[in-house]
Amino acid sequence: MINIALIISAFSFMEFVAWFNHKYVMHGFLWKWHVDHHRKDRQKALPEKTEDKKLEKNDLFFLVYAVPAIVLLIIGFTISYYPIVYIGIGITLYGLTYFIIHDVIIHKRLNIPFLQKLRNPLIKAIIKAHTAHHWPKSKNDFNNFGLLIFPKQFFKD
């Protein structure tokens, strides 16, 4: 039971890590990596199909996020200390979730039709919140730096 709790805790904690890094690192001192992800923000369309390049400098952040998970998994398996393995699994699952939602469902950087057709209320709200970040109507809209946690206003139709 503690193993599942560690996975869920690590996964949940990563949303806050992602929010903090998105606001203060990506939109801060590493804007030079992140700027190409926002290069088409002034277009009128939803943020899908805005990526005409297969890879962006912004993709370097996936490597940055993956390193701690990989290190935890390797160390945990090497020394047979499994609590850090479960933390590494939680971080990895968050990364996979982020990739599927952000890169596949929202931006459609990979064509996986059954995922891109998902439109349940949570997915719709996530897309609206992410759209508000790319195309803010107000200063508050641009403050949507997380992926899974955002103001409830985005659940409204």
Accessible surface in RSA format (square Angstrom, percent):
REM  Atomic radii and reference values for relative SASA: ProtOr
REM  Chains: A
REM  Algorithm: Lee & Richards
REM  Probe-radius: 1.40
REM  Slices: 20
REM RES _ NUM      All-atoms   Total-Side   Main-Chain    Non-polar    All polar
REM                ABS   REL    ABS   REL    ABS   REL    ABS   REL    ABS   REL
RES MET A   1   188.36  97.5 148.89  98.5  39.46  94.0 133.84 113.8  54.52  72.2
RES ILE A   2   123.57  70.3 117.46  87.5   6.11  14.7 120.18  86.5   3.39   9.2
RES ASN A   3    55.39  38.2  55.39  53.5   0.00   0.0   7.21  17.4  48.17  46.6
RES ILE A   4   101.14  57.6 101.14  75.4   0.00   0.0 101.14  72.8   0.00   0.0
RES ALA A   5    45.97  42.3  39.56  61.1   6.41  14.6  45.29  63.8   0.67   1.8
RES LEU A   6    40.66  22.6  40.06  28.7   0.60   1.5  40.25  28.3   0.41   1.1
RES ILE A   7    34.30  19.5  34.30  25.6   0.00   0.0  34.30  24.7   0.00   0.0
RES ILE A   8   105.15  59.8 103.40  77.0   1.76   4.2 105.15  75.7   0.00   0.0
RES SER A   9    66.31  56.0  57.38  76.6   8.93  20.6  34.34  73.1  31.98  44.8
RES ALA A  10     9.04   8.3   1.75   2.7   7.29  16.6   8.61  12.1   0.43   1.1
RES PHE A  11    52.38  26.2  52.36  32.4   0.02   0.0  52.36  31.7   0.02   0.0
RES SER A  12    52.35  44.2  46.99  62.7   5.36  12.3  32.63  69.5  19.72  27.6
RES PHE A  13   132.93  66.5 129.21  80.0   3.72   9.7 132.09  80.1   0.84   2.4
RES MET A  14    15.80   8.2  15.80  10.5   0.00   0.0   8.59   7.3   7.21   9.6
RES GLU A  15     6.13   3.5   6.13   4.6   0.00   0.0   5.74  11.1   0.39   0.3
RES PHE A  16   118.10  59.1 114.81  71.1   3.29   8.6 115.46  70.0   2.64   7.6
RES VAL A  17    38.06  25.0  33.88  30.7   4.18  10.1  37.89  32.9   0.17   0.5
RES ALA A  18     6.62   6.1   6.24   9.6   0.37   0.8   6.24   8.8   0.37   1.0
RES TRP A  19    88.47  35.5  88.47  42.8   0.00   0.0  77.12  41.1  11.35  18.4
RES PHE A  20   111.28  55.7 111.28  68.9   0.00   0.0 111.28  67.5   0.00   0.0
RES ASN A  21    34.18  23.6  34.18  33.0   0.00   0.0   3.11   7.5  31.07  30.0
RES HIS A  22    11.84   6.5  11.84   8.2   0.00   0.0  10.87  11.2   0.97   1.1
RES LYS A  23    63.04  30.8  56.82  34.9   6.22  14.8  23.21  20.9  39.83  42.4
RES TYR A  24   106.98  49.9  96.55  54.9  10.43  27.1  67.90  51.0  39.08  48.2
RES VAL A  25    26.03  17.1  26.03  23.6   0.00   0.0  26.03  22.6   0.00   0.0
RES MET A  26    13.12   6.8  13.12   8.7   0.00   0.0  11.61   9.9   1.51   2.0
RES HIS A  27    43.24  23.6  14.64  10.2  28.60  73.2   9.27   9.6  33.97  39.5
RES GLY A  28    33.08  40.8   0.00   N/A  33.08  40.8  24.19  66.4   8.89  19.9
RES PHE A  29   151.08  75.6 122.72  76.0  28.36  73.8 134.50  81.5  16.58  47.5
RES LEU A  30    33.80  18.8  33.80  24.2   0.00   0.0  33.80  23.7   0.00   0.0
RES TRP A  31    93.80  37.6  93.50  45.3   0.30   0.7  75.88  40.5  17.92  29.1
RES LYS A  32   132.82  64.8 125.22  76.8   7.60  18.1  75.68  68.1  57.14  60.9
RES TRP A  33    62.73  25.2  62.73  30.4   0.00   0.0  46.53  24.8  16.20  26.3
RES HIS A  34     4.81   2.6   4.81   3.3   0.00   0.0   4.81   5.0   0.00   0.0
RES VAL A  35    61.57  40.5  61.57  55.7   0.00   0.0  61.57  53.5   0.00   0.0
RES ASP A  36    14.60  10.2  12.59  12.5   2.01   4.7  14.31  33.7   0.29   0.3
RES HIS A  37     8.13   4.4   3.60   2.5   4.53  11.6   3.29   3.4   4.85   5.6
RES HIS A  38    15.93   8.7   7.34   5.1   8.59  22.0   6.25   6.4   9.68  11.3
RES ARG A  39    86.68  36.4  48.63  24.8  38.05  90.6  52.56  71.8  34.12  20.7
RES LYS A  40    53.63  26.2  47.61  29.2   6.02  14.3  30.52  27.5  23.11  24.6
RES ASP A  41    17.03  11.9  16.10  16.0   0.93   2.2   6.77  15.9  10.26  10.2
RES ARG A  42   197.05  82.7 170.38  86.9  26.67  63.5  84.49 115.5 112.56  68.2
RES GLN A  43    84.45  47.2  76.79  56.1   7.66  18.2  34.84  74.2  49.61  37.6
RES LYS A  44   214.31 104.6 173.48 106.4  40.84  97.2 123.56 111.2  90.75  96.7
RES ALA A  45    58.30  53.6  45.17  69.7  13.13  29.9  55.25  77.8   3.05   8.1
RES LEU A  46    66.40  37.0  56.10  40.1  10.30  25.9  58.08  40.8   8.32  22.4
RES PRO A  47     0.37   0.3   0.37   0.3   0.00   0.0   0.37   0.3   0.00   0.0
RES GLU A  48    54.10  31.1  49.45  37.4   4.65  11.1   6.98  13.5  47.13  38.5
RES LYS A  49   147.95  72.2 122.07  74.9  25.88  61.6  82.73  74.5  65.22  69.5
RES THR A  50     9.85   7.0   9.00   9.1   0.85   2.0   6.24   8.4   3.61   5.5
RES GLU A  51    25.16  14.4   3.61   2.7  21.55  51.3   2.33   4.5  22.83  18.6
RES ASP A  52   105.83  74.1  66.17  65.9  39.66  93.8  41.84  98.5  63.99  63.8
RES LYS A  53    94.06  45.9  85.36  52.4   8.70  20.7  59.06  53.2  34.99  37.3
RES LYS A  54   177.28  86.5 161.13  98.9  16.15  38.4 113.92 102.5  63.36  67.5
RES LEU A  55   138.18  77.0 126.45  90.5  11.72  29.5 126.63  88.9  11.55  31.1
RES GLU A  56     9.58   5.5   0.06   0.0   9.52  22.7   3.96   7.7   5.62   4.6
RES LYS A  57   122.91  60.0 116.13  71.3   6.78  16.1  70.01  63.0  52.90  56.3
RES ASN A  58    12.85   8.9  12.37  12.0   0.49   1.2   0.00   0.0  12.85  12.4
RES ASP A  59    22.96  16.1  19.25  19.2   3.71   8.8  17.84  42.0   5.12   5.1
RES LEU A  60    68.60  38.2  67.66  48.4   0.94   2.4  67.98  47.7   0.62   1.7
RES PHE A  61     9.98   5.0   9.98   6.2   0.00   0.0   9.98   6.0   0.00   0.0
RES PHE A  62    63.27  31.7  59.41  36.8   3.86  10.1  59.67  36.2   3.60  10.3
RES LEU A  63   114.26  63.6 113.71  81.4   0.55   1.4 114.12  80.1   0.14   0.4
RES VAL A  64    74.59  49.1  66.63  60.3   7.96  19.2  70.79  61.5   3.80  10.3
RES TYR A  65    45.24  21.1  43.57  24.8   1.66   4.3  43.29  32.5   1.94   2.4
RES ALA A  66    36.41  33.5  29.74  45.9   6.68  15.2  36.29  51.1   0.13   0.3
RES VAL A  67    84.06  55.3  83.44  75.5   0.63   1.5  84.06  73.0   0.00   0.0
RES PRO A  68    63.75  46.5  57.01  52.0   6.75  24.5  63.68  52.6   0.07   0.4
RES ALA A  69     4.16   3.8   4.16   6.4   0.00   0.0   4.16   5.9   0.00   0.0
RES ILE A  70    89.97  51.2  89.34  66.6   0.63   1.5  89.97  64.8   0.00   0.0
RES VAL A  71    67.74  44.6  66.29  60.0   1.45   3.5  67.74  58.9   0.00   0.0
RES LEU A  72    44.02  24.5  44.02  31.5   0.00   0.0  44.02  30.9   0.00   0.0
RES LEU A  73    40.96  22.8  40.93  29.3   0.03   0.1  40.96  28.8   0.00   0.0
RES ILE A  74   105.80  60.2 100.88  75.2   4.92  11.9 105.57  76.0   0.22   0.6
RES ILE A  75    77.54  44.1  76.42  56.9   1.12   2.7  77.54  55.8   0.00   0.0
RES GLY A  76     0.00   0.0   0.00   N/A   0.00   0.0   0.00   0.0   0.00   0.0
RES PHE A  77   119.75  59.9 105.44  65.3  14.31  37.2 105.66  64.1  14.08  40.3
RES THR A  78   105.55  75.1  72.27  73.3  33.28  79.3  66.61  89.5  38.94  58.9
RES ILE A  79   109.32  62.2  82.02  61.1  27.30  65.8  89.50  64.5  19.82  53.8
RES SER A  80    72.78  61.5  53.99  72.0  18.79  43.3  26.47  56.4  46.31  64.9
RES TYR A  81   115.18  53.8 114.44  65.1   0.74   1.9  74.99  56.4  40.19  49.5
RES TYR A  82    97.39  45.5  96.13  54.7   1.26   3.3  66.63  50.1  30.76  37.9
RES PRO A  83    48.93  35.7  48.90  44.6   0.03   0.1  48.93  40.4   0.00   0.0
RES ILE A  84    33.39  19.0  33.39  24.9   0.00   0.0  33.39  24.0   0.00   0.0
RES VAL A  85     3.56   2.3   3.56   3.2   0.00   0.0   3.56   3.1   0.00   0.0
RES TYR A  86    53.06  24.8  53.06  30.2   0.00   0.0  20.31  15.3  32.75  40.4
RES ILE A  87    54.82  31.2  54.82  40.8   0.00   0.0  54.82  39.5   0.00   0.0
RES GLY A  88     0.00   0.0   0.00   N/A   0.00   0.0   0.00   0.0   0.00   0.0
RES ILE A  89    54.51  31.0  54.25  40.4   0.26   0.6  54.51  39.3   0.00   0.0
RES GLY A  90     0.00   0.0   0.00   N/A   0.00   0.0   0.00   0.0   0.00   0.0
RES ILE A  91    19.21  10.9  17.64  13.1   1.57   3.8  17.64  12.7   1.57   4.3
RES THR A  92    66.82  47.5  59.71  60.5   7.11  16.9  62.67  84.2   4.15   6.3
RES LEU A  93    74.59  41.5  74.07  53.0   0.52   1.3  74.07  52.0   0.52   1.4
RES TYR A  94     7.16   3.3   7.16   4.1   0.00   0.0   7.16   5.4   0.00   0.0
RES GLY A  95    26.57  32.8   0.00   N/A  26.57  32.8  25.15  69.0   1.42   3.2
RES LEU A  96    96.28  53.6  90.26  64.6   6.01  15.1  94.28  66.2   2.00   5.4
RES THR A  97    37.39  26.6  33.95  34.4   3.44   8.2  20.47  27.5  16.91  25.6
RES TYR A  98    42.12  19.7  42.12  24.0   0.00   0.0  26.69  20.1  15.43  19.0
RES PHE A  99    68.54  34.3  68.54  42.5   0.00   0.0  68.54  41.6   0.00   0.0
RES ILE A 100    50.74  28.9  50.74  37.8   0.00   0.0  50.74  36.5   0.00   0.0
RES ILE A 101    15.61   8.9  15.61  11.6   0.00   0.0  15.61  11.2   0.00   0.0
RES HIS A 102     7.64   4.2   7.64   5.3   0.00   0.0   4.56   4.7   3.08   3.6
RES ASP A 103     2.60   1.8   2.60   2.6   0.00   0.0   1.31   3.1   1.30   1.3
RES VAL A 104     0.48   0.3   0.48   0.4   0.00   0.0   0.48   0.4   0.00   0.0
RES ILE A 105     2.88   1.6   2.45   1.8   0.43   1.0   2.45   1.8   0.43   1.2
RES ILE A 106     1.85   1.1   0.08   0.1   1.77   4.3   1.42   1.0   0.44   1.2
RES HIS A 107     1.45   0.8   0.66   0.5   0.79   2.0   0.66   0.7   0.79   0.9
RES LYS A 108    35.31  17.2  30.37  18.6   4.94  11.8  29.99  27.0   5.33   5.7
RES ARG A 109    41.62  17.5  21.80  11.1  19.83  47.2  17.46  23.9  24.17  14.6
RES LEU A 110    88.69  49.4  85.61  61.2   3.09   7.8  88.62  62.2   0.07   0.2
RES ASN A 111   119.64  82.5  90.46  87.4  29.18  70.3  30.58  73.6  89.06  86.1
RES ILE A 112    54.04  30.8  53.03  39.5   1.01   2.4  54.04  38.9   0.00   0.0
RES PRO A 113    67.35  49.1  65.07  59.3   2.28   8.3  67.35  55.6   0.00   0.0
RES PHE A 114   146.72  73.4 135.33  83.8  11.39  29.6 140.42  85.1   6.30  18.0
RES LEU A 115    27.45  15.3  27.45  19.6   0.00   0.0  27.45  19.3   0.00   0.0
RES GLN A 116    18.45  10.3  13.84  10.1   4.61  11.0   5.57  11.9  12.88   9.8
RES LYS A 117   157.80  77.0 136.56  83.8  21.24  50.6  90.81  81.7  66.99  71.4
RES LEU A 118    71.30  39.7  68.34  48.9   2.95   7.4  71.22  50.0   0.08   0.2
RES ARG A 119    91.72  38.5  74.41  37.9  17.31  41.2  45.10  61.6  46.62  28.3
RES ASN A 120    71.03  49.0  62.53  60.4   8.50  20.5  36.55  88.0  34.48  33.3
RES PRO A 121   100.47  73.2  95.72  87.3   4.75  17.3  98.81  81.6   1.67  10.4
RES LEU A 122    90.38  50.3  88.62  63.4   1.76   4.4  88.65  62.3   1.73   4.7
RES ILE A 123    13.81   7.9  13.81  10.3   0.00   0.0  13.81   9.9   0.00   0.0
RES LYS A 124    92.51  45.1  89.48  54.9   3.03   7.2  39.13  35.2  53.38  56.9
RES ALA A 125     0.63   0.6   0.15   0.2   0.48   1.1   0.29   0.4   0.34   0.9
RES ILE A 126     1.77   1.0   1.07   0.8   0.70   1.7   1.11   0.8   0.67   1.8
RES ILE A 127    12.61   7.2  12.61   9.4   0.00   0.0  12.61   9.1   0.00   0.0
RES LYS A 128    70.55  34.4  64.39  39.5   6.16  14.7  63.88  57.5   6.67   7.1
RES ALA A 129     4.51   4.1   4.48   6.9   0.03   0.1   4.51   6.4   0.00   0.0
RES HIS A 130    13.18   7.2   9.08   6.3   4.10  10.5   8.97   9.2   4.21   4.9
RES THR A 131    29.25  20.8  29.25  29.7   0.00   0.0  29.25  39.3   0.00   0.0
RES ALA A 132     9.46   8.7   5.42   8.4   4.04   9.2   9.20  13.0   0.26   0.7
RES HIS A 133     0.57   0.3   0.57   0.4   0.00   0.0   0.57   0.6   0.00   0.0
RES HIS A 134     3.18   1.7   2.35   1.6   0.82   2.1   0.39   0.4   2.79   3.2
RES TRP A 135    41.29  16.6  34.28  16.6   7.01  16.5  36.21  19.3   5.08   8.2
RES PRO A 136    43.12  31.4  19.56  17.8  23.56  85.7  19.56  16.1  23.56 146.4
RES LYS A 137   195.93  95.6 156.47  96.0  39.46  93.9 107.16  96.5  88.77  94.6
RES SER A 138    59.14  50.0  45.77  61.1  13.37  30.8  51.21 109.0   7.93  11.1
RES LYS A 139   184.67  90.1 167.25 102.6  17.42  41.5 118.32 106.5  66.35  70.7
RES ASN A 140   116.95  80.6 108.54 104.9   8.41  20.2  25.13  60.5  91.82  88.7
RES ASP A 141    17.04  11.9  16.07  16.0   0.97   2.3   0.97   2.3  16.07  16.0
RES PHE A 142    67.78  33.9  67.78  42.0   0.00   0.0  67.78  41.1   0.00   0.0
RES ASN A 143    68.07  46.9  59.53  57.5   8.54  20.6  19.72  47.5  48.35  46.7
RES ASN A 144    11.89   8.2   4.97   4.8   6.93  16.7   5.98  14.4   5.91   5.7
RES PHE A 145    10.92   5.5   7.30   4.5   3.62   9.4   7.30   4.4   3.62  10.4
RES GLY A 146    16.25  20.0   0.00   N/A  16.25  20.0   1.68   4.6  14.57  32.6
RES LEU A 147     5.00   2.8   2.41   1.7   2.58   6.5   3.37   2.4   1.62   4.4
RES LEU A 148    45.83  25.5  30.38  21.7  15.45  38.8  30.44  21.4  15.39  41.4
RES ILE A 149    98.62  56.1  88.45  65.9  10.18  24.5  91.21  65.7   7.41  20.1
RES PHE A 150    30.78  15.4   4.50   2.8  26.28  68.4  12.65   7.7  18.14  51.9
RES PRO A 151    67.93  49.5  55.92  51.0  12.01  43.7  67.51  55.7   0.42   2.6
RES LYS A 152   170.71  83.3 162.92 100.0   7.79  18.5 107.32  96.6  63.39  67.5
RES GLN A 153    88.64  49.6  79.35  58.0   9.30  22.1  25.78  54.9  62.87  47.7
RES PHE A 154    17.48   8.7  16.19  10.0   1.29   3.4  16.96  10.3   0.52   1.5
RES PHE A 155   104.30  52.2  77.50  48.0  26.81  69.8  79.96  48.5  24.34  69.7
RES LYS A 156   143.50  70.0 132.35  81.2  11.15  26.5  87.92  79.1  55.58  59.2
RES ASP A 157   166.21 116.4  98.60  98.1  67.61 159.9  61.03 143.6 105.18 104.9
END  Absolute sums over single chains surface
CHAIN  1 A     9588.3       8408.3       1180.0       7041.1       2547.2
END  Absolute sums over all chains
TOTAL          9588.3       8408.3       1180.0       7041.1       2547.2
